[in-house]
Amino acid sequence: MAQYDDIPLNAISLAAIRARAQLLAPHVVKTPSVELQSPALDPLLGGARLFLKLECLQKTGTFKARGALSRIMEIPESDRAAGITAASAGNHAIAAAWAAQRFGVSAKVAMISTANPFRVARAKKLGAEVLIIEGGAAAMAEAERLSRDENRTYVHPFEGPFTTLGAAGVGLEFADQVPDLDAVIVAVGGGGLISGVAAAIKQLNPNCAVYGVEPTGARSMQLSFEAGKPVALDGINTLADSLGAPSAMPFSYRVCRAYVDEIVTVTDDQICAGVVIYQQEAKLAVEPAAGAALAAVFGPLRARLQGKRIGVVVCGANIDADSFAAILARGKPAVTDLLAI
């Protein structure tokens, strides 16, 4: 895998973010931002206004399309014949397969054994050869092996300047669609999304707070902030598999450390409650990762968000009907507790 230790933070300058967004524009959706108005929720936030960036409407169903496409566009023509590889719990595999298909290159991806069969099927339908691997760290190791042995370009799920620049388009659009936000809340897996969103938001509006949200059972970025360096986890314990990165990585950690104000955590029950709130109040069917960000608004961040203009990135919606129903069933009892905090 390429190393990005020497890449300076100014590689993610506002000019670079805008140039990358323009490059990606013909291929991706400029997703809408909408205000969530809810008589049930509005009183809890002290007159705050809550805006949703609907990245769940992006190509492939998540923000991942931006980063995967951004990285694959940088592969030299001479290397494209060997194809690409990736490691994923699902969304990145789908996005990498889609981006590879657009550029006519083959994709061989390592997906963790707990990946939702719905996501595995989507990656295959987009032309990827899928290898099922036990555990996130092992899946990443397999992708690295494929890169070495088959000369495939490793399209990392969250690490690297091109991935961050791709994701930064979310923040660029959000700031343009909803000016003068006071806070932006983003779910965190490995840090690819929030590194880009935070870099864009903070350079456009330094006074806007950016909060990351991790599951309590997968808080690699929060622990990395506390340690002052990227931290690897001993294990992952969350139903939000999109947020189950086994470790933080140097480049995305550095960008997050520079631009993210704080990382907070939510429980799996709170994540499920967030999904229920999206369904009931916004009429959106989203995956658990998206539920985490909204859960933080009404959980650990509520006191700080009173009366503010709040932006929430709705990061994805790759979920099948049966899994969605199970999450709603678990989340319904938890909504009362979350909203009573």
C-alpha positions as CSV (number, residue, x, y, z in Angstrom):
1,M,0.0,0.0,0.0
2,A,1.2,3.5,-0.8
3,Q,2.5,5.4,2.2
4,Y,1.4,9.0,2.7
5,D,3.6,10.0,5.7
6,D,5.3,12.8,3.8
7,I,2.2,14.3,2.2
8,P,1.7,17.8,3.7
9,L,-1.7,19.0,4.9
10,N,-1.7,21.7,2.2
11,A,-2.3,18.8,-0.3
12,I,-5.9,19.2,1.0
13,S,-6.0,22.9,0.4
14,L,-9.3,24.6,-0.6
15,A,-8.0,25.0,-4.1
16,A,-7.2,21.3,-4.3
17,I,-10.6,20.4,-2.9
18,R,-12.4,22.6,-5.5
19,A,-10.3,21.2,-8.4
20,R,-11.0,17.6,-7.3
21,A,-14.7,18.3,-7.0
22,Q,-14.8,19.8,-10.5
23,L,-12.9,16.7,-11.8
24,L,-15.4,14.3,-10.2
25,A,-18.5,16.4,-11.1
26,P,-19.4,14.6,-14.3
27,H,-19.4,11.2,-12.6
28,V,-21.0,11.8,-9.2
29,V,-24.3,13.2,-7.9
30,K,-24.3,16.7,-6.3
31,T,-26.5,15.4,-3.4
32,P,-29.1,17.7,-1.9
33,S,-29.2,19.2,1.5
34,V,-32.6,19.6,3.2
35,E,-33.9,21.0,6.5
36,L,-35.4,18.5,8.9
37,Q,-38.5,20.1,10.5
38,S,-40.1,18.0,13.1
39,P,-42.6,19.0,15.8
40,A,-41.4,16.1,17.9
41,L,-37.6,16.9,17.6
42,D,-37.5,20.7,17.3
43,P,-38.2,21.5,21.0
44,L,-35.3,19.2,22.1
45,L,-32.7,21.4,20.3
46,G,-33.8,24.8,21.7
47,G,-34.8,26.3,18.4
48,A,-31.8,24.8,16.5
49,R,-32.2,24.2,12.8
50,L,-31.1,20.8,11.5
51,F,-29.9,20.3,8.0
52,L,-29.3,16.9,6.4
53,K,-26.7,16.4,3.6
54,L,-28.3,13.4,1.7
55,E,-25.2,11.6,0.6
56,C,-27.3,8.5,0.9
57,L,-28.5,9.5,-2.6
58,Q,-25.0,9.3,-4.0
59,K,-24.0,6.8,-6.7
60,T,-23.6,3.3,-5.1
61,G,-25.7,4.5,-2.1
62,T,-22.9,6.1,-0.1
63,F,-20.3,8.8,-0.1
64,K,-17.7,6.1,-0.9
65,A,-18.2,6.6,-4.6
66,R,-16.4,9.9,-4.4
67,G,-13.2,8.6,-2.8
68,A,-13.0,5.4,-4.8
69,L,-13.4,7.3,-8.1
70,S,-10.9,9.9,-7.0
71,R,-8.3,7.3,-6.3
72,I,-8.9,5.2,-9.4
73,M,-8.7,8.3,-11.6
74,E,-5.0,8.7,-10.5
75,I,-3.9,5.2,-11.6
76,P,-1.5,5.6,-14.6
77,E,-2.8,4.1,-17.8
78,S,0.1,1.6,-17.8
79,D,-1.1,0.2,-14.4
80,R,-4.8,-0.1,-15.2
81,A,-4.5,-3.4,-17.0
82,A,-3.6,-5.1,-13.7
83,G,-6.8,-3.8,-12.1
84,I,-7.5,-2.8,-8.6
85,T,-8.1,-4.4,-5.2
86,A,-9.9,-3.2,-2.1
87,A,-10.9,-4.4,1.4
88,S,-14.3,-3.6,2.8
89,A,-17.2,-4.5,5.0
90,G,-19.4,-3.7,2.0
91,N,-19.8,0.0,0.9
92,H,-16.2,0.5,-0.2
93,A,-16.3,-2.8,-2.2
94,I,-19.4,-1.6,-4.0
95,A,-17.9,1.8,-4.7
96,A,-14.6,0.4,-5.8
97,A,-16.3,-2.0,-8.2
98,W,-18.4,0.8,-9.6
99,A,-15.5,3.1,-10.1
100,A,-13.4,0.4,-11.6
101,Q,-16.2,-0.5,-14.0
102,R,-16.5,3.1,-15.1
103,F,-12.8,3.1,-16.1
104,G,-12.8,-0.4,-17.6
105,V,-10.4,-2.0,-15.0
106,S,-10.9,-5.2,-13.2
107,A,-11.7,-5.3,-9.5
108,K,-10.8,-8.1,-7.0
109,V,-12.0,-7.2,-3.5
110,A,-11.7,-8.7,-0.1
111,M,-14.9,-8.5,2.0
112,I,-15.2,-9.5,5.6
113,S,-17.1,-12.6,6.4
114,T,-19.8,-10.6,8.3
115,A,-20.5,-8.4,5.3
116,N,-24.2,-8.2,4.6
117,P,-25.0,-10.6,1.7
118,F,-26.9,-7.7,0.1
119,R,-23.7,-5.7,-0.2
120,V,-21.7,-8.7,-1.4
121,A,-24.2,-9.3,-4.2
122,R,-24.1,-5.6,-5.2
123,A,-20.3,-5.7,-5.5
124,K,-20.5,-8.8,-7.6
125,K,-23.2,-7.3,-9.8
126,L,-20.9,-4.4,-10.6
127,G,-18.3,-6.9,-11.9
128,A,-16.0,-7.4,-8.9
129,E,-14.5,-10.7,-8.0
130,V,-15.2,-11.1,-4.3
131,L,-13.1,-12.9,-1.7
132,I,-14.7,-13.5,1.7
133,I,-12.1,-13.0,4.5
134,E,-12.4,-13.4,8.2
135,G,-12.0,-10.0,10.0
136,G,-11.2,-6.5,8.9
137,A,-7.5,-6.6,9.5
138,A,-7.2,-9.9,7.5
139,A,-9.2,-8.4,4.7
140,M,-6.8,-5.5,4.5
141,A,-3.9,-7.9,4.5
142,E,-5.4,-9.9,1.7
143,A,-5.9,-6.7,-0.4
144,E,-2.3,-5.8,0.2
145,R,-1.2,-9.3,-0.9
146,L,-3.2,-9.0,-4.1
147,S,-1.5,-5.6,-4.7
148,R,1.9,-7.2,-4.3
149,D,1.3,-10.5,-6.1
150,E,-1.0,-9.4,-8.9
151,N,0.3,-5.8,-9.2
152,R,-3.2,-4.5,-8.6
153,T,-3.6,-1.0,-7.3
154,Y,-4.8,-1.0,-3.7
155,V,-7.7,1.4,-3.4
156,H,-7.7,1.9,0.4
157,P,-11.1,2.4,2.0
158,F,-10.1,5.6,3.8
159,E,-6.4,6.4,3.7
160,G,-4.7,8.8,1.3
161,P,-5.0,12.3,-0.1
162,F,-7.1,11.3,-3.2
163,T,-9.6,9.6,-1.0
164,T,-9.8,12.6,1.4
165,L,-10.0,15.0,-1.6
166,G,-12.9,13.0,-3.0
167,A,-14.8,13.0,0.2
168,A,-14.1,16.7,0.7
169,G,-16.7,17.4,-2.0
170,V,-19.4,16.5,0.5
171,G,-18.2,19.3,2.8
172,L,-17.8,21.7,-0.1
173,E,-21.3,21.1,-1.3
174,F,-22.8,21.3,2.2
175,A,-21.2,24.6,2.9
176,D,-22.4,26.0,-0.4
177,Q,-26.0,24.7,0.0
178,V,-26.3,25.7,3.7
179,P,-24.1,28.7,4.5
180,D,-23.1,29.6,8.1
181,L,-23.4,26.3,9.8
182,D,-22.4,26.3,13.4
183,A,-21.6,22.6,13.6
184,V,-21.3,19.6,11.3
185,I,-21.6,16.0,12.5
186,V,-20.1,13.1,10.7
187,A,-19.9,9.4,11.4
188,V,-16.4,8.0,11.6
189,G,-15.1,4.6,10.4
190,G,-11.5,5.0,9.3
191,G,-11.7,8.7,8.8
192,G,-11.9,9.1,5.0
193,L,-15.2,10.9,5.0
194,I,-14.7,13.2,8.0
195,S,-11.1,14.1,7.0
196,G,-12.4,15.5,3.7
197,V,-15.6,17.1,5.1
198,A,-13.7,18.7,8.0
199,A,-10.9,20.0,5.7
200,A,-13.5,21.6,3.4
201,I,-15.7,23.0,6.2
202,K,-13.0,24.4,8.4
203,Q,-11.2,26.2,5.5
204,L,-14.5,27.8,4.4
205,N,-15.8,28.5,7.9
206,P,-13.2,28.2,10.7
207,N,-15.8,28.9,13.3
208,C,-17.9,25.9,12.4
209,A,-17.3,23.0,14.8
210,V,-16.8,19.6,13.3
211,Y,-17.7,16.6,15.4
212,G,-17.0,12.9,14.6
213,V,-19.1,10.1,15.9
214,E,-17.9,6.5,16.5
215,P,-19.6,3.4,18.0
216,T,-18.4,2.7,21.6
217,G,-17.2,-0.7,20.3
218,A,-15.1,0.8,17.4
219,R,-13.6,4.0,18.6
220,S,-10.2,3.9,16.9
221,M,-10.2,7.6,16.0
222,Q,-11.2,8.8,19.5
223,L,-8.4,6.6,21.1
224,S,-6.0,8.0,18.5
225,F,-6.9,11.5,19.5
226,E,-6.2,10.6,23.1
227,A,-2.9,8.9,22.3
228,G,-1.7,11.5,20.0
229,K,-1.0,9.0,17.2
230,P,-3.0,6.4,15.2
231,V,-4.2,3.5,17.3
232,A,-5.1,-0.1,16.3
233,L,-8.0,-1.8,18.1
234,D,-7.8,-5.2,19.7
235,G,-11.3,-6.0,18.4
236,I,-14.5,-4.5,16.9
237,N,-17.9,-4.8,18.6
238,T,-20.6,-2.9,16.7
239,L,-23.5,-3.6,14.4
240,A,-22.5,-0.6,12.3
241,D,-20.0,-2.5,10.2
242,S,-19.3,0.5,8.0
243,L,-17.8,2.1,11.1
244,G,-15.7,-0.9,12.1
245,A,-12.2,0.1,10.9
246,P,-9.6,-2.0,12.8
247,S,-7.3,1.0,13.2
248,A,-6.7,4.7,12.4
249,M,-4.1,5.4,9.7
250,P,-1.5,8.1,9.6
251,F,-2.7,10.4,6.8
252,S,-6.4,10.5,7.7
253,Y,-5.5,10.8,11.4
254,R,-3.3,13.9,10.7
255,V,-6.1,15.6,8.7
256,C,-8.7,14.8,11.4
257,R,-6.4,16.0,14.1
258,A,-5.9,19.3,12.2
259,Y,-9.6,19.9,11.4
260,V,-11.9,17.9,13.7
261,D,-12.9,19.4,17.0
262,E,-13.9,16.3,18.9
263,I,-14.8,12.7,18.6
264,V,-17.8,11.4,20.6
265,T,-19.3,7.9,20.9
266,V,-22.7,6.4,20.8
267,T,-23.9,2.9,21.7
268,D,-25.4,0.4,19.2
269,D,-28.8,0.9,20.8
270,Q,-28.5,4.7,20.2
271,I,-27.4,4.0,16.6
272,C,-30.5,2.0,16.0
273,A,-32.6,4.7,17.6
274,G,-31.0,7.2,15.2
275,V,-32.1,5.0,12.3
276,V,-35.7,5.0,13.7
277,I,-35.7,8.8,14.0
278,Y,-34.6,9.1,10.3
279,Q,-37.4,6.8,9.3
280,Q,-40.1,8.4,11.4
281,E,-39.2,12.0,11.1
282,A,-37.3,12.4,7.8
283,K,-38.9,9.4,6.0
284,L,-35.4,8.0,5.1
285,A,-34.3,4.4,5.2
286,V,-30.6,4.6,6.1
287,E,-27.9,2.2,7.3
288,P,-26.5,2.2,10.9
289,A,-23.5,4.5,10.1
290,A,-25.9,7.3,9.2
291,G,-27.9,6.6,12.3
292,A,-24.8,7.2,14.4
293,A,-24.5,10.8,13.4
294,L,-28.1,11.7,14.2
295,A,-27.9,9.7,17.5
296,A,-25.0,12.0,18.5
297,V,-27.1,15.1,17.9
298,F,-29.7,14.0,20.4
299,G,-27.3,12.2,22.7
300,P,-23.8,13.3,23.6
301,L,-23.8,16.6,21.6
302,R,-27.3,17.9,22.4
303,A,-26.3,20.4,25.1
304,R,-23.7,22.0,22.8
305,L,-26.0,22.2,19.8
306,Q,-28.9,24.1,21.4
307,G,-30.1,26.9,19.1
308,K,-27.4,26.2,16.5
309,R,-27.5,25.7,12.8
310,I,-26.5,22.0,12.6
311,G,-25.4,20.0,9.6
312,V,-25.6,16.2,9.6
313,V,-24.0,14.1,6.9
314,V,-26.4,11.2,6.0
315,C,-23.5,9.0,4.8
316,G,-25.3,6.0,3.3
317,A,-28.3,3.8,2.8
318,N,-26.9,0.4,1.6
319,I,-29.2,-1.8,3.6
320,D,-31.6,-4.6,2.7
321,A,-35.3,-4.8,3.9
322,D,-34.8,-7.5,6.5
323,S,-31.8,-5.9,8.1
324,F,-33.5,-2.6,8.2
325,A,-36.6,-4.1,9.9
326,A,-34.4,-5.7,12.6
327,I,-32.6,-2.4,13.3
328,L,-36.0,-0.6,13.6
329,A,-37.2,-3.3,16.0
330,R,-34.1,-2.8,18.2
331,G,-34.2,0.9,17.9
332,K,-37.8,1.7,18.8
333,P,-37.4,1.0,22.6
334,A,-34.1,3.0,22.5
335,V,-35.6,6.2,21.0
336,T,-37.3,7.1,24.3
337,D,-34.0,6.8,26.2
338,L,-32.1,8.7,23.6
339,L,-34.5,11.6,23.4
340,A,-34.8,11.8,27.2
341,I,-31.1,12.4,27.7
